[in-house]
């Protein structure tokens, strides 16, 4: 029964829509969102805000007689470009306080409120823009119409015709106003298949639009920001790092700008530098939240940055710091499905450290979540924990529960397909179906290694590490060697890959190779926790 269910799950996954790898970072609401959190965000969005420096410069002339309204509108625009949704909303509302007829401020609010999961307020904001459109300029009216088309596409993401209509509206606006850099940026983002795209899912075809914006405004930080995403999504890490460093320089007081730099530094193998960037983002974000009296669960970026900082510490063997941060992130509630989905990193960490009972408890917390996707993630993680404890029947039950939930949420199947297939492969490996298990896990390895983007890259590293560990635990040393070599090919800077190869070499009696790989592992884990190193017995053989 279990194998039939797994096969059905994989068929379902292949038939679902694919997600861009960068969607791991995209802030999207789940249907059972917390209305209290939405209300709190809307109240904060009306709190007065000052003009700030260090956030990057954006300027788009709008129809207003108030210089202050223009300045606050530009600030809101800058914050939108860095995904600081709450401060964008505050800035647009402040602009409206200076000029209540500023239609484009309502357009900006329609985006900010959407990302704050306040859908009704977003629709009302668009209605406000439409009501004021007659008094706005022609370019602004075109932008209002385009935003209306985008919101229609956001509401029906599988209807490609709506996305096509949105792109066409931007093309018409560009034909009339080819010297407006904001239009070029918007058109670049629209190249993504996601109509709710804000830049994270930028694709190769987006880059020419962003470059055109830079010819018009050479120091526009947002073009560099979006180019960094486009390059990381198309496996161009060196180019992504170049753009991210420019973005961080142009917007030094924006946590996400420092975070993006950390993204690319980690992908370049400079994990210590990446940690410094993530810590800088955390410091800026923490100071802002404390000064403004804002709860951490309202700021999606603070939560996400904790995740990446924690997994960076995990990567270099500083498990005490990693555990503290992952545990804190796991406890932060979020109305965003991706943030809740990413909480799986806590049970993954616990499993990697042999703490299976604790991993099961954390997985059960996720399984109780109201979002079908997050709940399915919890059941999958529970299945892994049960396999490690040789509770095979319970593991089968957990996988079946995950599949039932995935069938009810086909739009997110792509996020879970590999994890479910990994669970299948490990189950088969542990229950005497070696050939089938190997084949399933080889497919998982190919899939996760093919995903672009820095988040997917480190997640693939930990997935391959888990596969190698499972193979060793069942005594399949040839497959453990294959998995270790996959790790080396994926990321030769990961100490765990060399440690895995050392274990295989030691088992095979190749003492020279084992010593060589252990030496490399010790060098790469030179800053690891002493107790972590001692537990792994990194001693010469």
PyMOL commands that set and color helices and strands:
alter all, ss='L'
color gray80, all
select helices_A, chain A and resi 2-15+21-24+35-45+67-81+85-98+103-115+119-135+138-155+160-176+181-189+204-216+221-233+237-250+255-267+271-292+296-298+300-315+319-331+337-341+344-352+356-367+372-388+392-407+410-430+434-450+454-473+477-490+495-507+511-524+530-536
alter helices_A, ss='H'
color red, helices_A
deselect
rebuild
show_as cartoon
